[in-house]
Amino acid sequence: MINFWLIRHLWLFLAVAEERNFSRAAKRLGMSQPPLTEQIQALESSLRVQLFIRSRRGAQLTAAGAAILPAVKKFAEQLERLELAVLEAVAGQAGMLTIGAITPAMIDLLPPLIDRFKRDHPLITVSVKEIDSVDAVPALEAGDIDMAFARLEGNLGKHISSLPLAEDRLAVALPTHHAFAHEEAIDLSALSDQAFVMASRDVSPVYFDYLVGKCQASGFSPRVIHQVRSVASQVAFVSCGQGVALIPQTMNKLAPANVVIRPLSPEVKVVTTAMVWHSERANPLVQAMVSQVQEG
């Protein structure tokens, strides 16, 4: 039996946890503060644990509250997906495809694919959520998303299939005063003594390891002094004199006046976006998207 009482109270807990203030949470929920406080206290009594420490500064999570917050957030996301699916079903929609995508794919690659898919499947709802590349495979395995568009390549697991969609030539971002700034192209081995600003391994481990492997194949291990979460951040750190960065060449549009982008020679290609899905889960919508992409 569904415990609707618990569902409502977990929803209230999440609002207070995110706002860190009972008054703001009550306003967000469209209710007065005293009933909210009472219901949180009822939840704490039911769970037999204190979830918040109340003070003049607001409401801070206890260790127990912080421990259950990730699970409650995931539960809330699943409830929202369920609610949307029910509403679409009532409205006569035929299904929903949930896509996880990295930000660059959401900007350039994904919009035309979704437009074409929805033209061919007008009764399908496409839901997009932002993810990091490192989250793609775990989210697919957990069933949180149906497919991913991320910076991934190679062997991703026994039941994970991938199709490269976009690749680019690897380049190096340099300060304009750098000794190599006036070169037309740069040999990767020439960067052996440089300090590197790299895309974080926490965000995209496959991409990070690929770049490190390329450096090692050129005779050196890169001296990484900063790991950041985006290409834009890499370029920004180079602009601040924090080192050099290996980035896709088409990202030269991000370069400010004091940064130059030079291609590597010999040429090195990198996959910037791949379509990834769980091959063991029968999902006709996923197969329809894969077929659309393969057909061009």
Secondary structure, 3 states (H helix, E strand, C coil): CCCHHHHHHHHHHHHHHHHCCHHHHHHHHCCCHHHHHHHHHHHHHHHCCCCEEEECCEEEECHHHHHHHHHHHHHHHHHHHHHHHHHHHHCCCCEEEEEEECHHHHHHHHHHHHHHHHHHCCCEEEEEEECCHHHHHHHHHHCCCCEEEECCCCCCCCCEEEEEEEEEEEEEEEECCCCCCCCCCECHHHHCCCEEEEECCCCCHHHHHHHHHHHHHCCCCCEEEEEECCHHHHHHHHHCCCCEEEEEHHHHHHCCCCEEEEEECCCCEEEEEEEEEECCCCCHHHHHHHHHHHHC
